[in-house]
Amino acid sequence: NRLQVLTKRNIPVYNFSCCDADKLIQLFEKYEFAGVIHFAADKAVGESVANPLKYFDNNIGGLISLLKAITQHPNTKLVFSSSCTVYGNPASYPVKESFPLGFNSPYGFTKLCNEQMLEQFYNAFPNAKICALRYFNPIGAHESALIGEEPIGTPNNLVPFITQTAAGLRAELTVFGNDYDTPDGSCLRDYIHVMDLAEAHVAALKYLEAKKEGCHTVFNIGTGVPTSVLELIQVFEQETGETLNWKFGPRRSGDVPAIYASVEKSHKELGWSAKRSVNEAISSAWKFQKNSILTNLSKNE
C-alpha cells in the first residue's frame, strides 16, 4: 500500500512462498518479466545458528523454485540478493570479489550455496543474465518515512533495535562483544543506506540489459568505509539528540570481527557508488521509527 502511494501506480501482488515452484511457474507464464530481483530469504545470522533448517529450506529452496521457473524463460535477467557473509572471516580488508569464499553461519552457507547454484545454472543455460549483489550492511529508510525496516517481533539487526530502544519499545540495546581486535573492541561493519542499495539494483538491471549475450557476475555493494557498533550508537545519539540505553553482552555466534567492501569493481563496471552517509541513514531510520509509532497509534485510535 505504501509503495502504491509513493509510485502512484497499482502494483500487482501475489502472496505466496517462493518455495512454491508451481505458482512461480504459473506467474512466469502469465507475465513477460523485464527482470527479476530475488529478495526472498531469511537473513539473521544469529537465528540461522539456532535454526539452520529454516534457512536451508527457505533460502535454498526458494532459489531452486525460481530457477525452475526461469528454465522455461532462459533469457530472464536475474538480480540476486547475496551477502558479504560469503567471505566468511576474511584474512584482510577491504574484501574484493576475487577473495576466497567461505561462511561463518548457516545463513552465510545458504548465500554461498545460492551463488554456486547460480554459477552452475549459468553453465547449463548460458543465455541467462545473472548478477549477484553482495550486500554489506543495509540500514536506513526511504526519505518519505513511509517505508523502512519494521521487523516482526524482536529485531535481529542493529539499527531497528537502536531505534526501538530509543523509542521506548525495547528496554535496552545489547552490544555483542567488546573484546574484538578492532579499534574500540566492537565489530566493524560497512553500513550502506538502503536507498543506495535500491539504486544498485536498478544499475544491475541496466547492466544486464546492456549485455548482448548471457553473463554471470558478482558485485560488492557497500561504501568501503568501516564503522564500529559503538561508532554507530554515537552517530545515532548525535543525529537525534536521544540518549540510548545500552550495555555490553557476550559475543554472538556467527559474527565476524570486521568486514568492509572493496567497491572498485562496482564503481568501474556497474557505474554505481554509494552517495549517502551513515548519518543520513541513521536520521532516516529514526524518522521512519517515529512515523511508524504515529501510524500505529492512529490505527489503534
WOMO-V719434 format. One record per backbone hydrogen bond with DSSP energy under -1.0 kcal/mol. CO is the residue of the C=O (numbers start at 1). NH is the residue of the N-H. If there is no record, write none. Layout:
[[CO:NH] [CO:NH]]
This chain:
[[1:5] [2:6] [3:7] [4:8] [14:16] [17:20] [19:21] [20:24] [21:25] [22:26] [23:27] [24:28] [25:29] [26:30] [27:31] [36:79] [38:81] [44:48] [45:49] [46:50] [47:51] [52:56] [53:57] [54:58] [55:59] [56:60] [56:61] [58:62] [60:64] [61:65] [62:66] [63:67] [64:68] [65:69] [66:70] [67:71] [69:72] [70:73] [73:76] [76:129] [77:36] [78:131] [79:38] [80:82] [80:133] [82:135] [83:86] [84:87] [85:88] [86:102] [95:262] [96:99] [105:109] [106:110] [107:111] [108:112] [109:113] [110:114] [111:115] [112:116] [113:117] [114:118] [115:119] [116:120] [117:121] [118:122] [119:123] [120:124] [121:125] [125:128] [128:215] [129:78] [130:217] [131:80] [132:219] [133:82] [133:135] [134:221] [135:84] [137:192] [139:194] [142:145] [147:142] [157:161] [158:162] [159:163] [160:164] [161:165] [162:166] [163:167] [164:169] [164:170] [165:168] [173:247] [175:177] [175:249] [180:182] [185:180] [187:229] [188:259] [189:227] [190:137] [192:139] [193:197] [194:198] [195:199] [196:200] [197:201] [198:202] [199:203] [200:204] [201:205] [202:206] [203:207] [204:208] [205:209] [206:210] [215:130] [217:132] [219:134] [221:136] [227:189] [228:232] [229:233] [230:234] [231:235] [232:236] [233:237] [234:238] [235:239] [236:240] [237:241] [245:173] [247:175] [249:177] [252:255] [257:188] [260:95] [263:267] [264:268] [265:269] [266:272] [277:281] [278:282] [279:283] [280:284] [281:285] [282:286] [283:287] [284:288] [285:289] [286:290] [287:291] [288:292] [289:293] [290:294] [291:295] [292:296] [293:297] [294:298] [295:299] [296:300] [297:301]]
